[in-house]
Amino acid sequence: MKARVTVTLKSGVLDPQGKAIEGALRSLGVEGVAGVRQGKVFDVELDTQDRGAAESALKQACEKLLANTVVENYRVEIV
């Protein structure tokens, strides 16, 4: 089973990397960029066909390693 975990900063948390990307896009002439927030994407392949077990394992992985839940949100999608 394949899954995608997306980790993003919570709103209100400063994102200096996003600001740097925003500035770089403007300096490259990309118009219309109002703001950038950066994040992480993990594509995970699981050795199970049980959707519930997969979601549970991935949520546990996020809570323990993939996301800093103090400042980040995560979303698990089974694909």
Backbone as JSON Lines, residues from 0, in Angstrom:
{"i":0,"aa":"M","n":[0.85,-1.17,0.0],"ca":[0.0,0.0,0.0],"c":[0.9,1.23,0.0]}
{"i":1,"aa":"K","n":[0.52,2.23,-0.78],"ca":[1.3,3.46,-0.86],"c":[0.55,4.59,-0.16]}
{"i":2,"aa":"A","n":[1.33,5.47,0.44],"ca":[0.75,6.6,1.15],"c":[1.62,7.83,0.96]}
{"i":3,"aa":"R","n":[1.01,8.97,1.16],"ca":[1.74,10.24,1.12],"c":[1.45,10.98,2.42]}
{"i":4,"aa":"V","n":[2.52,11.43,3.07],"ca":[2.41,12.23,4.29],"c":[2.91,13.63,3.95]}
{"i":5,"aa":"T","n":[2.07,14.62,4.2],"ca":[2.44,16.02,3.95],"c":[2.54,16.73,5.29]}
{"i":6,"aa":"V","n":[3.68,17.36,5.51],"ca":[3.94,18.07,6.77],"c":[4.11,19.55,6.44]}
{"i":7,"aa":"T","n":[3.34,20.4,7.12],"ca":[3.43,21.85,6.91],"c":[3.49,22.56,8.24]}
{"i":8,"aa":"L","n":[4.03,23.76,8.21],"ca":[4.07,24.57,9.42],"c":[2.66,25.03,9.78]}
{"i":9,"aa":"K","n":[2.38,25.1,11.06],"ca":[1.1,25.63,11.51],"c":[1.03,27.11,11.16]}
{"i":10,"aa":"S","n":[-0.19,27.59,10.93],"ca":[-0.35,29.02,10.65],"c":[0.1,29.8,11.88]}
{"i":11,"aa":"G","n":[0.72,30.91,11.64],"ca":[1.24,31.72,12.73],"c":[2.68,31.43,13.08]}
{"i":12,"aa":"V","n":[3.22,30.3,12.59],"ca":[4.62,29.97,12.83],"c":[5.44,30.63,11.71]}
{"i":13,"aa":"L","n":[6.48,31.36,12.08],"ca":[7.33,32.02,11.09],"c":[7.96,30.98,10.17]}
{"i":14,"aa":"D","n":[8.07,31.33,8.89],"ca":[8.61,30.43,7.88],"c":[9.71,31.16,7.09]}
{"i":15,"aa":"P","n":[10.92,31.25,7.65],"ca":[11.99,31.98,6.96],"c":[12.37,31.35,5.61]}
{"i":16,"aa":"Q","n":[12.29,30.04,5.51],"ca":[12.61,29.4,4.23],"c":[11.56,29.77,3.18]}
{"i":17,"aa":"G","n":[10.3,29.79,3.57],"ca":[9.24,30.22,2.66],"c":[9.45,31.65,2.2]}
{"i":18,"aa":"K","n":[9.84,32.54,3.12],"ca":[10.11,33.94,2.78],"c":[11.28,34.04,1.8]}
{"i":19,"aa":"A","n":[12.32,33.23,2.02],"ca":[13.47,33.24,1.11],"c":[13.07,32.77,-0.28]}
{"i":20,"aa":"I","n":[12.24,31.74,-0.36],"ca":[11.75,31.25,-1.65],"c":[10.9,32.32,-2.33]}
{"i":21,"aa":"E","n":[10.06,32.96,-1.56],"ca":[9.21,34.04,-2.09],"c":[10.07,35.14,-2.71]}
{"i":22,"aa":"G","n":[11.11,35.56,-1.98],"ca":[12.02,36.59,-2.5],"c":[12.76,36.14,-3.75]}
{"i":23,"aa":"A","n":[13.19,34.88,-3.76],"ca":[13.89,34.35,-4.93],"c":[12.98,34.31,-6.15]}
{"i":24,"aa":"L","n":[11.73,33.92,-5.96],"ca":[10.78,33.89,-7.07],"c":[10.58,35.29,-7.65]}
{"i":25,"aa":"R","n":[10.45,36.26,-6.77],"ca":[10.29,37.65,-7.24],"c":[11.51,38.11,-7.99]}
{"i":26,"aa":"S","n":[12.71,37.78,-7.48],"ca":[13.94,38.21,-8.16],"c":[14.12,37.51,-9.5]}
{"i":27,"aa":"L","n":[13.49,36.36,-9.67],"ca":[13.53,35.65,-10.95],"c":[12.46,36.15,-11.92]}
{"i":28,"aa":"G","n":[11.64,37.1,-11.47],"ca":[10.63,37.67,-12.33],"c":[9.3,36.94,-12.33]}
{"i":29,"aa":"V","n":[9.12,36.02,-11.39],"ca":[7.83,35.33,-11.28],"c":[6.85,36.3,-10.63]}
{"i":30,"aa":"E","n":[5.8,36.64,-11.37],"ca":[4.85,37.63,-10.9],"c":[3.64,36.99,-10.23]}
{"i":31,"aa":"G","n":[3.02,37.74,-9.35],"ca":[1.77,37.3,-8.75],"c":[1.93,36.42,-7.52]}
{"i":32,"aa":"V","n":[3.15,36.26,-7.02],"ca":[3.37,35.44,-5.82],"c":[3.03,36.29,-4.6]}
{"i":33,"aa":"A","n":[2.0,35.9,-3.87],"ca":[1.57,36.66,-2.7],"c":[2.21,36.13,-1.42]}
{"i":34,"aa":"G","n":[2.68,34.9,-1.42],"ca":[3.3,34.31,-0.24],"c":[3.68,32.87,-0.52]}
{"i":35,"aa":"V","n":[4.65,32.38,0.22],"ca":[5.1,30.99,0.09],"c":[5.27,30.4,1.48]}
{"i":36,"aa":"R","n":[4.75,29.2,1.68],"ca":[4.98,28.42,2.89],"c":[5.57,27.1,2.43]}
{"i":37,"aa":"Q","n":[6.68,26.7,2.99],"ca":[7.32,25.46,2.59],"c":[6.91,24.32,3.51]}
{"i":38,"aa":"G","n":[7.08,23.11,3.02],"ca":[6.74,21.93,3.81],"c":[7.54,20.73,3.35]}
{"i":39,"aa":"K","n":[7.12,19.56,3.79],"ca":[7.8,18.31,3.44],"c":[6.77,17.31,2.97]}
{"i":40,"aa":"V","n":[7.18,16.46,2.04],"ca":[6.32,15.38,1.56],"c":[7.1,14.08,1.67]}
{"i":41,"aa":"F","n":[6.45,13.07,2.24],"ca":[7.04,11.74,2.37],"c":[6.14,10.76,1.62]}
{"i":42,"aa":"D","n":[6.7,10.06,0.64],"ca":[5.98,8.97,-0.02],"c":[6.43,7.68,0.64]}
{"i":43,"aa":"V","n":[5.49,6.95,1.21],"ca":[5.81,5.77,2.01],"c":[5.11,4.56,1.43]}
{"i":44,"aa":"E","n":[5.84,3.47,1.3],"ca":[5.24,2.22,0.86],"c":[5.14,1.3,2.08]}
{"i":45,"aa":"L","n":[3.93,0.8,2.35],"ca":[3.69,-0.02,3.52],"c":[3.4,-1.46,3.1]}
{"i":46,"aa":"D","n":[3.86,-2.39,3.92],"ca":[3.69,-3.81,3.66],"c":[2.42,-4.31,4.34]}
{"i":47,"aa":"T","n":[1.28,-3.74,3.95],"ca":[-0.01,-4.15,4.49],"c":[-1.11,-3.8,3.49]}
{"i":48,"aa":"Q","n":[-2.21,-4.48,3.56],"ca":[-3.38,-4.14,2.76],"c":[-4.51,-3.6,3.64]}
{"i":49,"aa":"D","n":[-4.24,-3.52,4.93],"ca":[-5.21,-3.02,5.9],"c":[-5.09,-1.5,6.0]}
{"i":50,"aa":"R","n":[-6.07,-0.81,5.44],"ca":[-6.04,0.66,5.39],"c":[-5.97,1.28,6.79]}
{"i":51,"aa":"G","n":[-6.74,0.75,7.72],"ca":[-6.75,1.26,9.09],"c":[-5.4,1.1,9.76]}
{"i":52,"aa":"A","n":[-4.78,-0.07,9.58],"ca":[-3.45,-0.31,10.16],"c":[-2.41,0.62,9.55]}
{"i":53,"aa":"A","n":[-2.53,0.85,8.24],"ca":[-1.59,1.75,7.55],"c":[-1.72,3.17,8.09]}
{"i":54,"aa":"E","n":[-2.95,3.66,8.19],"ca":[-3.16,5.01,8.71],"c":[-2.65,5.14,10.14]}
{"i":55,"aa":"S","n":[-2.91,4.14,10.96],"ca":[-2.45,4.16,12.34],"c":[-0.93,4.19,12.42]}
{"i":56,"aa":"A","n":[-0.27,3.35,11.62],"ca":[1.19,3.3,11.62],"c":[1.78,4.63,11.17]}
{"i":57,"aa":"L","n":[1.18,5.24,10.16],"ca":[1.7,6.51,9.66],"c":[1.46,7.64,10.64]}
{"i":58,"aa":"K","n":[0.33,7.65,11.31],"ca":[0.08,8.68,12.32],"c":[1.09,8.55,13.46]}
{"i":59,"aa":"Q","n":[1.38,7.33,13.83],"ca":[2.39,7.09,14.87],"c":[3.77,7.57,14.4]}
{"i":60,"aa":"A","n":[4.1,7.31,13.14],"ca":[5.38,7.76,12.59],"c":[5.46,9.28,12.58]}
{"i":61,"aa":"C","n":[4.36,9.94,12.27],"ca":[4.34,11.4,12.27],"c":[4.53,11.95,13.68]}
{"i":62,"aa":"E","n":[3.82,11.38,14.62],"ca":[3.9,11.86,16.0],"c":[5.3,11.65,16.59]}
{"i":63,"aa":"K","n":[5.99,10.58,16.18],"ca":[7.28,10.25,16.77],"c":[8.47,10.81,16.0]}
{"i":64,"aa":"L","n":[8.33,10.98,14.66],"ca":[9.51,11.32,13.87],"c":[9.28,12.33,12.75]}
{"i":65,"aa":"L","n":[8.28,12.11,11.93],"ca":[8.16,12.88,10.69],"c":[7.75,14.32,10.89]}
{"i":66,"aa":"A","n":[7.0,14.62,11.95],"ca":[6.53,15.98,12.19],"c":[6.84,16.41,13.61]}
{"i":67,"aa":"N","n":[7.18,17.67,13.74],"ca":[7.3,18.29,15.07],"c":[5.92,18.88,15.36]}
{"i":68,"aa":"T","n":[5.11,18.15,16.08],"ca":[3.71,18.53,16.25],"c":[3.5,19.82,17.06]}
{"i":69,"aa":"V","n":[4.56,20.35,17.64],"ca":[4.45,21.63,18.33],"c":[4.26,22.74,17.3]}
{"i":70,"aa":"V","n":[4.97,22.66,16.17],"ca":[4.93,23.73,15.18],"c":[4.44,23.27,13.8]}
{"i":71,"aa":"E","n":[4.2,21.96,13.64],"ca":[3.82,21.45,12.32],"c":[2.51,20.64,12.39]}
{"i":72,"aa":"N","n":[1.78,20.7,11.29],"ca":[0.61,19.85,11.06],"c":[1.02,18.78,10.07]}
{"i":73,"aa":"Y","n":[0.3,17.66,10.07],"ca":[0.55,16.64,9.07],"c":[-0.76,16.09,8.54]}
{"i":74,"aa":"R","n":[-0.7,15.59,7.31],"ca":[-1.87,14.98,6.67],"c":[-1.42,13.66,6.05]}
{"i":75,"aa":"V","n":[-2.16,12.6,6.31],"ca":[-1.86,11.26,5.79],"c":[-2.89,10.93,4.72]}
{"i":76,"aa":"E","n":[-2.4,10.54,3.54],"ca":[-3.28,10.14,2.44],"c":[-2.85,8.75,1.96]}
{"i":77,"aa":"I","n":[-3.78,7.84,1.94],"ca":[-3.52,6.52,1.35],"c":[-3.84,6.65,-0.13]}
{"i":78,"aa":"V","n":[-2.88,6.31,-0.98],"ca":[-3.09,6.48,-2.43],"c":[-3.18,5.15,-3.14]}
